[in-house]
Amino acid sequence: MLGVAMTLMLVAGATPDLSGAYGVLPKLAGSYDVVLRPDKDEAEWWAGAPSVMRDRGGVYWMACRMRTADAPRGLRGYEIRILRSGDGVKFEKAASILRDQVPIPGFERPALLADPVTGKFKLYACGPWKEGPWSIIKFDDADSPTAFNPASARPVISPCAKEYERDVPPEEYKDPVIIHAGGMYHAWVIGYMRRMERIYHFVSPDGEQWKPAGDPA
């Protein structure tokens, strides 16, 4: 969508009812609703890269990246916006983390989830860390998605060191998708290697210390 602003939409269709630990999710019907628009309705302004979860009280939370056109490519994500919704359709801004607060030159996709044991919320993001390579960063766990401390950000998944001289591991990582399953945290990230992007899998017992699920090269 190079010529228009990019919005976040909830797309609905012929889907079954879903049930789980937090109750029954309503059947989706109809076409779509726009849940978030960019701050300017102009080309290259985006509201996108959402990570959505539902907490134990049934509240929907969304973390997404707000992107400006007024920055170099790759450094246009100026804000991680946290939004709250009672029905998963109508979202209201609840908090935000600006890149200058971290500080970091720019953001890409965040990942928001809850710790199944402590109930606290975890927020991950990505960007070029301390003028170095793109890495997956994490903020300190918080009691609410509105309470993340921008200054607590630190890298948790960064490019791996070579084991052998001829190894070609990824140079950078971005765009985390993170879940908790089978007693472990699992992160799927995009790794940049040999001028190509591929998906890499990392695992962690606590969401803090991560290691590759396979050969990092």
N, C-alpha and C positions, 0 to 999 in steps of 0.2 A: 504494500500500500504506500508507494512512494509519493503519490500525488494527493493524498488525503490524510487527515488525522486518524489515528487508530484508536478505537474504543474497545472496551471489554463488554462482551455480550454473553448472556445466558441463553444457550440454545436448547430448545425443548422439542421433543418428538414423541414417538410411540415407544416409551420406555416402561419397564415393569416397576412395581413397588419394590423398594429395597428396605431391608430391616437389619438391625445389628444391635450392638451394645448400647447405642444411644437412642433406640426407638425405631419407628418407621419413617422413612423419608417419603414425602409426597410424590405421587406420580406426576411426571412432567408432561405438559400438554401445550399445544399452541406453537408459535414460531420462536420468537426470542424477545428478550428485554435488554436494553442497554443498562448496565449496572454501574459503569464508570466511564466518564469522558475525559479526554486530555484537558489540560488547563487552557490550551488555546485550540480552537478549531481551525488549525492550519496544517499544511503539509509538514511531515516529519515530527509532529508532536504526537506522542503515543501515551496511552494508558494500557499497559499490557503485562505479560509474563506473570499471571496470577498464581498464587498458592492459596488454596481454600481449605478450611477445616471446620468441623463442628465440635464445640466443646461439650462437656458433660451436662451442662445446663440447656443444651439445645441451641445455643447461640452460634451463628455462623461468623467466622472471621476470615478476612482476606488480606493477604499481603501482596502488593504488586509494585511494579516499577513504573515511575513516571519519567517520561523522556522528553527532553527539549530538542528543538532543532538548532538552537544556538550554542553548539559545542562541536568539537571534532568527533568524527565517527568513532564509536567504541567508548566514548566518554560522555554520552548524552543522558545517561540515567542519573537524574539529580535528586531523586527522592524514593525511598521505600515508604509507601503509604499503607497504613493499616486501617481497614474498614470493618464495620460491625453491621450485622443484619439479623433480624429475628426470623426472617422467612427464606433467606438465601437469594432473594431477588432485589429488595430495596436495601442498598448499603449506604451507610453514613460514615464519613471520615471520623476515626477515633484517635489516631496518632500518626506521626510521621517521623522518619529519620532522614535528615538531609545529608548529602555527601560531605558538606563542609563540617558537619558535627563529628564525623568519625575520626579524622578526615580521610577521604578517599577520592580519587579523581572522577570516578563514576561507578554506577551500579549496573548490574544485569539482574537476572531473575533471583528473587528471594525464595526461601522455603520455610513454611511455618507449620509447626506441629506441637503436640503436647506430649510430655513424658508420661507414660502409662503408670508409672509407680508414684512419682511425686505430684503429678498433676500440673506441674509448672510448664510454661510455654517455652519453646525453643524457636529461635529465629536465626536462619542462615542467609547469607547473601554472597555476592562475588564481585570482584573487581581487581584492578591492579593495586597490589598492596605495597605501600611505602616505595613507590616508583619502581617496583619490581614486577615480576610476572603476575598474571591473573591467578588468583587463588580463591578458594572457598573460605569465607570468614564466618565467624559465629559471634553472637552477642551473649552476654550472661543470661541464664534462664530467668524468667520473670513470672510473678504471680498472675499477671494479666498481659495480654498482647499490647496494652497501652503503656506498659511500664519498662520496656527495653531501654537499656542505657547505651546510647551511641558510642560513648567513650570506652565501652568494654569490648569492642570488636577486636578480634585477633584471628589470624589464619589458622585453620584446622586441617585443610587439605591443600598442599602446595606441591609443586613439581618435585618428583623423586630424584634422588641422586643416582648417577649411573653405577651399576654393579660391575659392568665390564666396559672397556674403552669404546667398543663398537655399539653399545646400547644406544637406542634412540627413544628415550621416554618422552612423554608429552611435555611440552614447554610451558603450558598453562592449563588451568581448569576453570570452568564457569558453569552457570545454569544448573544448580543442584535440584534434584528431586529426591526427597528423603522420607522414608517411612520407618516404622518400628514393627518388626515381624519376627516371630520365632525367638524372642528374647534378645534380638540384636537390632541395631540401627543399620539401615542400608541406604547408601547414597549412590545415585546414578548421576554422573556429571559429564559434561562435554570436555574432552581433552583435545588440545591442538597439537598435532604431531605431523611432521613432514608436510606442512601446509594443508593439512586435512583435519576435519573435526570428526572424532569418534566418541562413542559412549564408553565410559569406564565405571566400574563398580567398586565401591569401597564399603567396608563394614566397620562397626564400632560397638563395643559393649555399653558405652555410656553417652554417645553422641559428642564426645570431646576428642578422644584419641582414635584416629582412623588409620586403617591399613588397607592396601589393595586386596580385593578378593581373589585376584589372579596376578599374573605377571604384569607389572606396571608398564613394561615396554611393549 
